[in-house]
Amino acid sequence: MDDLEFRRFLKIDVTVLEVWVEQGWLLPQTHDGARDFRDTDLARGRLILDLTRDLGVNDAGVDLIMDLIDQIHGLRGTLREILSAMEGQDEEVRRRLRGKLDELSKVAGT
């Protein structure tokens, strides 16, 4: 969706959208100089509105929260890759890896 559709959907003005993009809270794709917002941008926009309007989080707080969300998303992708690589190993390697993961989770739980 373009800028206008995005702003209308979230009921925000142009200035607010520009700040969000400048802050890096939204990373729309660009084609021929026009921005293209995806569903993930819309979800992030809703979250930003919840944080700022409903919860009273300031810009520094939004920066931190969005950074943490991006880190979690990246870690989840890395974990998926590790699990996929693990499943490609022979049974003995998988058994040892599962055992080590069990040990680590017990240590983390104490």
C-alpha positions in Angstrom: 0.0 0.0 0.0 1.2 3.5 -0.6 1.7 6.4 1.9 -1.9 7.6 1.7 -3.5 4.2 2.1 -1.2 3.5 5.0 -1.9 6.8 6.7 -5.7 6.4 6.2 -5.7 2.9 7.6 -3.9 4.0 10.8 -5.5 7.5 10.9 -2.2 9.3 11.2 -1.0 12.4 9.4 2.0 12.8 7.1 4.3 14.3 9.8 3.8 11.3 12.0 4.5 8.9 9.2 7.7 10.8 8.3 8.9 10.7 11.9 8.3 6.9 12.1 10.3 6.3 8.8 13.1 8.7 9.8 13.4 6.9 13.2 13.7 3.6 11.4 10.6 2.2 13.1 9.1 1.5 9.7 11.2 0.3 6.8 9.0 0.4 3.7 10.2 -0.8 0.4 10.7 1.8 -2.3 9.9 1.5 -6.0 10.6 4.3 -8.4 10.8 6.8 -5.5 7.4 5.7 -4.0 7.1 3.9 -0.7 5.4 0.6 -0.5 4.1 -0.5 2.9 3.6 -4.2 3.7 1.5 -6.0 6.2 4.5 -6.1 8.6 4.7 -2.3 8.4 1.0 -2.0 9.3 1.5 -4.3 12.3 4.4 -2.2 13.4 2.4 0.9 12.9 -0.4 -0.4 15.1 2.1 -1.3 17.8 3.7 2.1 17.7 0.2 3.7 18.1 -0.5 1.4 21.0 2.8 2.3 22.6 2.5 6.0 22.1 -1.2 6.7 22.4 -2.5 4.0 24.7 0.6 3.4 26.9 2.2 6.8 26.8 5.7 5.5 25.7 8.0 8.3 24.5 10.2 8.2 21.4 13.2 6.8 23.3 11.0 4.0 24.7 9.6 3.2 21.2 13.2 3.1 19.8 14.2 0.5 22.5 11.0 -1.6 22.1 11.2 -1.7 18.3 14.9 -2.6 18.5 14.2 -5.4 21.0 11.4 -6.7 18.7 13.7 -6.7 15.8 16.3 -8.6 17.8 13.8 -11.2 18.9 12.6 -11.6 15.3 16.2 -12.1 14.2 16.9 -14.6 17.0 13.8 -16.6 16.1 15.1 -16.9 12.5 18.5 -18.0 13.7 16.9 -20.6 16.0 14.9 -21.9 13.0 18.1 -22.3 11.0 19.9 -24.0 13.9 17.0 -26.5 14.4 16.9 -27.2 10.6 20.6 -27.8 10.6 20.3 -30.0 13.6 17.6 -32.1 12.0 20.0 -32.7 9.0 22.5 -34.5 11.3 22.6 -38.2 12.1 20.7 -39.6 15.1 23.7 -39.8 17.4 24.5 -36.1 16.8 20.9 -35.1 17.3 20.7 -37.1 20.6 23.9 -35.4 21.9 22.6 -31.9 20.9 19.2 -32.5 22.6 21.0 -33.7 25.7 23.1 -30.6 25.8 20.1 -28.4 25.2 18.3 -30.1 28.1 21.3 -29.4 30.4 21.4 -25.8 29.4 17.6 -25.3 30.0 17.9 -26.9 33.5 20.8 -24.5 34.3 18.8 -21.5 33.0 15.7 -22.6 35.0 17.6 -22.5 38.3 
